[in-house]
Amino acid sequence: MSFFHPNASPSRANFLPISEKELKWNLYVTGAGYDDMQPGRAFINDGRPELYRLEQYKNRILPEYVFIYIADGAGEYISDLGGCLTVKKGDLFILFPGSEHQLIPDKDVGWKDVWITANGPYIHSLTQNGVLDPRRPVVNTLSSGNKIKSRMEQLCSKVLDSPQVNSPLYATDLLGILIEIGTVQSAQLSGSGNEDWGDELNAQIPASNSLAATQIIQMACREIWNWGHQEIDIKRLASKLGVTRRTLERYFNKELHRTIRDEIHRCRIYRAITLLQQTNIKIEQIALMAGFPSYVHMARVFKRMLDKTPSEFRS
């Protein structure tokens, strides 16, 4: 199966409808697509929802996970959590919720990719226990005998052919991809002498402040974007990271130029934006699902951050 042939569209995407039913699933697919980014050309995805549009050399933040397989070509994946990494044919890399990122295809060869967007408690738990790690977002899949490539293309094809239907079977297909990723990553890390990829996140965090500020911020952001839909006790979060709340606040102000509360609001706003764009759920309920204590609170944060009310944004 190949999406890339002379008569094919250079870019195609489908974002699945998400209702209250899907949001209760442990794992769900939210969209899929492919891109043929030719050398020297700008990205071709203007027809996508505003949240998902990608402009070269401009940062983007998403509220969910994106798995991108490079079918051909090469380029750079730049994120605030993983830094600047080179990606090439046979690599699969992961965009994590809340991470500012850029995707820059090589100007001489471009790249062709197939991607899946997904969310749910299960996938967040994989990040929580270290199976998916923002510090190791790139997995070389060539050793898997094209299993990941085949699975990615098959799932993408199903999603593209079902524009208005979501299905738990997509989650089953995605689970197969996640298992393959874990298997490949485990083998690669074992070969490098690191066999702790499956440890719980708590085991990775020492009970001291010996970690560098950047590492602490990464872990804090990971916690916030994984669990921002629930109440977050900042003091308890700081303690879990081995620092005081005051120290954690200082790190955020110095490195990110915003407060921890600002980061929590950013996380919840992006969750709310996704629900406003992809569902018909009542706005009052979206506020609670995104982690806000009330609609009034969400509306106040919306107005301050986006200069719009949630109703104005949805319209």
KELO-313356 format. One record per atom (N, C-alpha, C): x, y, z. Coordinates in steps of 0.2 Angstrom, whole numbers, plus 2048, in hexadecimal, padded with zeros to 3 digits. Layout:
XYZ ...
// end
This chain:
8047FA800 800800800 804806800 80380B7FC 8068117FC 8028177FA 80381C7FE 7FF8237FD 8028277F8 8088257F6 80D82A7F2 80E8277EB 80A82A7E6 80A8287DF 80982E7DB 80A82E7D5 80A8357D1 8038387D1 7FE8347D1 7F78377D1 7F48387D8 7F88377DD 7F58387E4 7F583F7E6 7F18417EA 7F18487ED 7F78487F2 7FB84E7F2 80184F7F6 7FF84F7FD 7F98507FF 7F8850807 7F084E808 7EF84980C 7E884880E 7E7846815 7E2848818 7E184781F 7DA846821 7D8843826 7D1842829 7D2842830 7CE847833 7CD84783B 7C784483D 7C783F841 7C183B842 7BC83F848 7B683E847 7B184184C 7B383E853 7B3842858 7B483F85F 7AE841863 7AA83D866 7A583E86A 7A683C871 7A183C875 7A283A87C 7A483387D 7A182F878 7A2828878 7AA826877 7AD82A872 7B4828871 7B882B876 7B6830879 7BB83387F 7BB82E885 7B682A885 7B682588B 7BB81F889 7BD81E883 7C1818881 7C8819884 7CB814885 7D2814888 7D7817883 7D681687D 7DA818877 7D6819871 7D781F86E 7D3820868 7D7824863 7D682385D 7D9826857 7D582D855 7D8832854 7D5838853 7D683B84C 7DA838848 7DB83A841 7E183683E 7E2837837 7E8834834 7E883782D 7EE83682A 7EF839823 7F6838821 7F883B81B 7FF83B819 800841815 807842814 809848811 80F84780C 80F849807 815849802 818850802 81D851806 820858806 826858801 82585B7FB 82A85B7F6 82F8607F8 83685F7F6 83B8637F7 83A86B7F5 83B86F7FA 83A8767F8 8338797F8 82E8757FA 8278777FA 825878801 82087D801 81D87E808 81887880A 816877810 812872812 80B87380F 80886E80D 80186E80A 7FC86B80E 7FA86F813 7F486C818 7F087281A 7EE876815 7EA87C817 7E387A818 7E1874816 7DA872817 7D886F81D 7DD86E822 7DC86B828 7DA87082D 7D786D833 7D5872838 7DB87683A 7D987C83D 7DE88183E 7E387E843 7E187A848 7E587784D 7EB87384A 7E9870845 7EE86B842 7F286D83C 7F187483A 7F5876835 7FC877837 800876832 807876833 80B87B82E 80E880831 81288582D 81988482F 81D884829 82488382A 82788982E 82C887833 82F88B837 82B88F83C 82588C83D 82088F842 81E889847 81F88B84E 81D886853 816884853 81587E854 80E87B855 80D87785B 80787785F 806873865 80086F863 800869865 7FA865864 7F886286B 7F186086C 7EF85D872 7EF856873 7F285386D 7F284B86D 7F884986A 7F984286A 7FF83F867 7FE83F85F 80483F85C 80483E855 80A83A853 809834850 80E83084E 80F831846 815832844 81783483E 81C82F83B 81B82C836 820827833 82282A82C 82982B82C 82C82D826 82D828821 82982881B 829823816 82F824811 83182B811 83782C80C 83983380E 83F83580C 84283B80E 84583C814 846842817 84984481D 84784B81F 84984D825 848853828 84A85482F 847859832 84885A839 84185B83D 842858843 83C858848 83F85C84E 83C86284F 83E867854 839867859 83A866860 835867865 83886A86B 83486D86F 837870875 83986B87B 83686487A 83885F87E 83E85B87C 83E859875 843855873 84985886F 84985F86E 84E86386A 84D862863 85386285F 853862858 85585B856 851857852 853850851 85284F849 85784B846 85784A83F 85284383E 84E84483A 84983E838 84A83C831 84A83682F 84B833828 84682D827 84782B821 84382581F 84481F823 83E81D825 83E81782A 83D819831 83D820833 83C82283A 83582383B 833822841 82C824844 82E829849 82B82F849 82C83384F 825835852 825837858 81F83885C 81F84085E 81984385D 81884A85F 813849866 81684C86B 81284B872 80E851873 808850877 804855878 80785B87C 80686187A 80986787D 80F86987B 813865877 81A866875 81986B86F 81D871870 81E87586A 823872865 82187285F 82586E85A 825871853 82A86F84F 82A871848 82C86B844 82A86A83E 82C86583A 82F868833 835866832 83886A82C 83B864828 838863822 83A85E81D 84186181A 84585C818 84B85E815 84A86280F 84D86880E 84C86C808 84E869801 852864802 8558617FB 85185A7FA 84E8577FF 84B8507FD 844850800 842855804 83B855807 83A84F80B 83384D80C 83284780F 82A84580E 82983E80F 82283C80E 821838815 81B83A817 81983781E 81283481E 811830823 80A82D825 80A82E82C 80483182E 803833835 7FC831838 7FC83083F 7F682E842 7F6832849 7F083584A 7EF839850 7EB835855 7ED83585B 7E9831860 7E9834867 7E583186C 7E5833872 7E282E877 7E182F87D 7DE82B882 7E2829888 7DF82788D 7E3825893 7E9820892 7E781B88E 7ED81688D 7F381988A 7F281D885 7F8820882 7FC825887 7F882888B 7FB82D890 7FF828895 7FC822897 80081E89B 80681C899 80781B892 80D81988F 81381E890 81082588F 81582A891 81782A898 81282989C 81382A8A4 8188248A6 81881E8A3 81C8198A5 8238198A1 82481E89C 82A81E899 82B81A892 825817891 82681388A 826818884 82281D885 823823880 826828884 82C82B881 830830885 831836880 82F83C882 83084287E 83884387D 83C840881 843841880 84683C87B 842837879 844832874 83E83186F 83C83686B 836836867 837833861 83D83185F 83E82E858 840827859 83C823855 83E81B855 83F81984E 84581684D 847813846 84480D845 83F80C840 83B806840 83E80183B 843802838 8467FE832 8477F7835 8487F683B 84A7EF83E 8437EB83F 83D7EF83E 8377EB83F 8347E8839 8387E8834 8367E582E 8307E882B 8307EE82B 82A7F2828 8237F182B 8237EE831 81D7EC834 8197F3836 81D7F8839 81A7FE83B 818802835 81C802830 81A80582A 813803827 8137FC827 80D7F9824 8077FA829 8087FA82F 8027FB834 800803834 805807833 80380E832 7FF81082C 80180D827 7FE80E820 7F680B820 7F6805823 7EF802823 7EA806828 7ED80882E 7E880C832 7E681382F 7EB81682C 7EA81C828 7E581B823 7E681681F 7E1815819 7DA81481C 7D9810822 7D280F824 7CF816827 7D381A82A 7D182082C 7CF825827 7D3825821 7D182981C 7CB827818 7CA821818 7C481E815 7BD81E819 7BE82181F 7B8821824 7B8828827 7B682D822 7B6834824 7B283682A 7AC83382C 7A8835831 7A682F836 7AB82A836 7AA82483B 7B082383F 7AF823845 7B582184A 7B381984C 7B881684E 7B780F84F 7BD80C854 7BB808859 7C080685E 7C580185A 7C37FF854 7C87FB851 7CE7FF84F 7CD80584E 7D380984C 7D8809852 7D5809858 7D980985E 7DD80385F 7D97FD85D 7DD7F785D 7E37F7858 7E27FA852 7E77FA84D 7ED7FE850 7EB804853 7F0808856 7F480585C 7F080185F 7F47FD865 7F97F8862 7F87F585C 7FD7F1859 8037F5857 8027FC855 807800853 80B802859 80880385F 80B805865 8107FF867 80D7F9867 8117F3869 8177F2865 8167F385E 81C7F385A 8217F885C 81F7FF85D 82480485F 827802865 8247FF86A 8277FD871 82C7F8870 82A7F386B 82F7EE86A 8357F0867 8357F4862 83A7F785E 83F7FB863 83B800867 83F80486B 842800871 83F7FB873 8427F7878 8497F4876 8487F1870 84E7EE86D 8547F386C 8527F9869 8577FE868 85A80086F 856801874 85980387A 85D7FE87E 85B7F887D 85F7F2880 8657F287D 8667F3876 86C7F3873 8717F8875 86E7FE877 87280387A 874803881 8717FD884 8737FC88B 86E7FF890 86880288D 863805891 85D801891 85B7FD896 8557F9896 8507FB89A 85080289C 84B8048A1 84580889D 844807897 83F80B893 838809896 837804899 83080289B 82F8048A3 8348078A6 8338088AD 82D80E8AE 82A80E8B4 8268138B6 8298198B6 82581F8B4 8288258B4 82A8278BB 8278258C0 8298278C7 82F8248C9 83181E8C6 83881C8C7 83D81F8C4 83C8248BF 8418288BC 84282E8BF 83E8308C4 83E8368C7 8418368CE 8478378CF 84B8378D6 84783B8DB 84883A8E1 84583E8E7 84A8438E9 84C8478E4 85184C8E5 8508518DF 8548578E0 85385C8DB 85A85C8D7 85D8568D6 8638558D2 8628568CA 85C8558C8 85B8558C1 85B85D8BF 85E85D8B8 85E8648B5 8578678B5 85786E8B5 8518728B4 84D86F8AE 85186F8A8 84D86D8A2 84A8668A3 84D8618A6 84A85B8A7 84485B8AB 84485F8B0 83E8608B5 8398638B1 83A8688AD 83586B8AA 8318668A5 8358628A1 83385D89D 82E8598A0 8308568A6 82C8518AA 8268558AC 82685B8AE 82085F8B1 81B8608AB 81E8628A5 81986389F 81685C89D 81A85789E 81785089C 81184E8A1 8128508A7 80D84E8AC 8078538AA 8088598A9 80385E8A8 7FF85C8A2 80285A89C 7FF859896 7FC852896 7FE84D89A 7FB84789B 7F584789F 7F584B8A4 7F084B8A9 7EC8528AB 7ED8568A6 7EA85D8A7 7E385D8A7 7DF8588A4 7D88588A5 7D68568AC 7DA8558B0 7D98538B7 7DB8598BB 7D98598C2 7DC85E8C6 7E485D8C8 7E88628C7 7EF8618C8 7F18668CE 7F48628D3 7F68658D9 7FE8678D8 7FF86E8D7 8068708D5 80B86E8DA 80986F8E0 80E86D8E6 8108668E6 80B8628E4 80C85A8E4 8108598DE 80F85C8D8 81385B8D2 81A85C8D3 81B8628D7 8228648D8 82685F8DD 82285D8E2 8258588E6 8278518E3 82284F8DE 8248498DA 82A84A8D6 82B8508D4 8318518D0 8388538D4 8378538DB 83C8548DF 83E85B8E0 83A8608DF 83B8678E0 83686A8E4 8378708E6 8318748E9 82D8778E4 8278798E6 82387D8E1 8268838DF 8298868E4 82C88D8E2 83288C8DD 8368868DE 83B8858D9 8388838D2 83387F8D2 83087D8CC 82D8838C8 82A8888CC 82788E8C9 82D8928C6 8338928C9 8388968C7 83B8938C0 83B88C8C0 83E8898BA 83988B8B4 83388B8B5 82E88C8B0 82F8938AD 82F8988B2 83089F8B0 8368A08AC 83C89D8AF 84289E8AC 84389B8A5 8418958A4 84289189E 83C892899 83689289B 830893897 82D89A896 82F89E89B 82C8A589C 8248A489D 8228A08A1 81B89F8A3 81B89B8A9 81589C8AD 8148988B3 8118918B2 81288D8B7 80F8868B7 8078878B5 80488B8B8 7FD88C8B7 7FB88E8B0 8008928AD 7FF8948A6 7FF88D8A2 8048898A3 8058838A0 7FF87E8A0 7FC87E8A6 7F687A8A7 7F087D8A3 7F08848A3 7EB88789F 7EC885897 7F2886895 7F388488E 7F187D88C 7F3878891 7F1872890 7E987188F 7E6874894 7DE873894 7DB87788E 7DE87D88C 7DB880886 7DC87C880 7E187987F 7E2875879 7DE86F879 7DD86C87F 7D886687F 7D186987D 7CF86F880 7C887287F 7C8873877 7CD876874 7CD87886D 7CB871869 7CF86C86A 7CE866867 7C6864867 7C486486D 7BD86286E 7B886686B 7B986D86B 7B5872868 7B5871860 7BB86F85D 7BB86E856 7B9867854 7B9862858 7B885B855 7B2858858 7AE85B85D 7A885885F 7A385D860 79D85B861 79785F863 79585F86A 79A85D86E 79885D875 797864878 79386587D 79186B87F 79786F882 798875882 79E879884 79F87888B 79987888F 79A878896 79D871898 79B86C895 79E865896 7A5865894 7A786888E 7AE86888C 7B286B891 7B0871894 7B4874899 7B686F89F 7B286B8A1 7B38668A6 7B88608A3 7B785E89D 7BB85989A 7C285B899 7C3862898 7C9864896 7CD86689D 7CA8668A3 7CD8668A9 7CB86D8AD 7C78718AA 7C58778AD 7C08768B2 7C087A8B8 7BB8788BD 7B487B8BB 7B487F8B6 7AD8818B4 7AE8858AD 7A88868AA 7A88898A3 7AA8908A4 7A88948AA 7AA89B8AB 7B289B8AB 7B58968AE 7BC8968AF 7BF8968A8 7BD8918A4 7BF89089D 7BE896899 7B9899899 7B789F895 7BC8A4897 7BE8A589D 7C28AA89F 7C98A989C 7CC8A389D 7D28A189A 7D28A2892 7CD8A088F 7CC8A0888 7CD8A8886 7C98AC889 7CA8B3887 7D18B6888 7D48B488E 7DA8B788F 7E08B488A 7DF8AE888 7E48AB884 7E38AB87D 7DD8AB87B 7DB8AB874 7D78B1871 7D58B5876 7D18BB875 7CA8B9872 7C88B3873 7C18B1871 7BE8AD877 7B78AC876 7B48A887B 7B48A1878 7B289C87B 7B2895878 7AD895873 7A7898874 7A289886F 7A489C869 7A88A1869 7AA8A5863 7AF8A0860 7B389D863 7B8898860 7B589385C 7B089085F 7AC88A85C 7A888D856 7A6893856 7A2895850 7A789784A 
// end
